[in-house]
């Protein structure tokens, strides 16, 4: 697949609409632009803003916004730094992730658990426990 074909797939109306639905389902707050999900959807539906997003992605002129830095207190003390992208940037990220996941997920080893759909550290631990019970050496 060429980079042009890849970008066409990422920027397809179907993929961008699915990405928007996923971001909407995940909820989340506004980024540095102060636009929440409803406001971002409203902006995208106005005139040609949705088409302008697609075109800026295709021609390489799309520029993500800075992330909003937020400190979340930890129960054990201290703080955890979060970076919150704008809703629009989350839509773009989700559109890219969806296409790349479809391409690369089948290529990963079944023994790989990090940052994969429907897999977690708990699954890795369960697999390791299973291998130990079987007497396998890892």
C-alpha positions in Angstrom: 0.0 0.0 0.0 1.4 3.4 -1.0 1.5 6.3 1.5 -1.2 8.0 -0.7 -3.5 5.0 -0.5 -2.9 4.8 3.3 -3.8 8.5 3.7 -6.9 8.1 1.6 -8.0 5.2 3.8 -7.3 7.2 7.0 -9.2 10.2 5.6 -12.1 8.4 4.2 -15.5 9.7 5.4 -16.3 6.3 6.9 -13.1 6.1 8.9 -13.3 9.7 10.1 -16.9 9.3 11.1 -16.1 6.1 13.0 -13.2 7.9 14.7 -15.6 10.7 15.7 -18.0 8.1 17.2 -15.3 6.4 19.2 -14.0 9.7 20.6 -17.6 10.7 21.5 -18.1 7.4 23.2 -14.9 7.7 25.2 -16.1 11.2 26.3 -13.2 13.2 27.7 -12.8 16.9 28.2 -11.7 19.8 26.0 -8.1 20.5 25.1 -6.3 23.9 24.8 -8.9 25.1 22.3 -11.6 24.7 25.0 -13.9 22.9 22.5 -15.7 19.9 24.0 -17.0 17.0 21.9 -20.4 18.7 21.1 -18.7 21.9 20.1 -16.1 20.2 17.9 -18.9 18.1 16.2 -20.8 21.4 15.6 -17.7 23.0 14.1 -17.0 20.0 11.8 -20.6 19.9 10.6 -20.6 23.7 9.7 -20.2 24.4 6.0 -17.0 22.7 4.7 -15.0 22.3 8.0 -15.1 18.5 7.8 -13.9 18.5 4.2 -11.2 21.1 5.2 -10.0 18.7 7.9 -9.8 15.8 5.4 -8.0 18.0 2.8 -5.4 19.3 5.4 -4.6 15.7 6.4 -4.2 14.7 2.7 -2.0 17.6 1.7 0.1 17.4 4.9 -0.9 20.8 6.2 -2.7 19.6 9.3 -1.1 20.8 12.5 -2.1 19.3 15.8 -2.6 21.7 18.7 -0.5 21.7 21.8 -1.7 19.3 24.6 -3.3 20.7 27.7 -1.2 19.9 30.7 -3.1 18.8 33.8 -1.9 17.6 37.1 -3.9 14.8 38.8 -3.2 14.1 42.5 -2.1 10.5 43.2 -3.7 8.7 46.2 -0.2 8.0 47.5 0.8 11.6 47.3 2.4 13.6 44.5 0.8 14.3 41.1 0.5 12.6 37.8 1.0 14.7 34.6 -1.7 14.3 31.9 -1.5 15.7 28.5 -5.0 16.2 27.0 -5.2 16.7 23.2 -8.0 18.6 21.6 -11.1 16.7 20.6 -10.2 17.3 16.9 -6.7 15.9 17.5 -8.2 12.8 19.2 -10.4 12.2 16.2 -7.4 12.3 13.9 -5.4 10.1 16.3 -8.3 7.6 16.4 -8.6 7.6 12.5 -4.9 6.8 12.2 -4.9 4.2 14.9 -7.9 2.4 13.4 -6.2 2.0 10.0 -2.8 1.1 11.4 -4.2 -1.4 13.8 -6.0 -3.2 11.0 -2.7 -3.4 9.1 -0.3 -4.3 11.9 -2.3 -6.2 14.5 -2.3 -9.5 12.6 1.5 -9.3 12.3 2.2 -9.2 16.1 3.2 -12.2 18.0 0.5 -13.9 20.1 2.9 -13.5 23.0 2.9 -9.7 22.7 0.6 -8.0 25.2 1.7 -4.4 25.5 -0.6 -1.7 24.0 -2.7 -4.1 22.0 -6.5 -4.3 21.7 -8.1 -6.6 24.3 -4.7 -7.4 25.9 -3.2 -6.2 29.1 -0.6 -6.8 31.7 -3.2 -9.1 33.4 -3.3 -11.2 30.3 0.5 -11.4 30.2 0.6 -12.4 33.8 -2.0 -15.1 33.2 0.0 -16.5 30.2 3.2 -16.5 32.2 1.5 -18.3 35.1 0.2 -20.9 32.6 3.6 -21.4 31.1 5.1 -21.8 34.6 2.5 -24.4 35.5 3.3 -26.3 32.3 7.0 -26.2 33.3 8.0 -24.1 30.3 11.1 -21.9 30.6 10.7 -18.4 29.4 
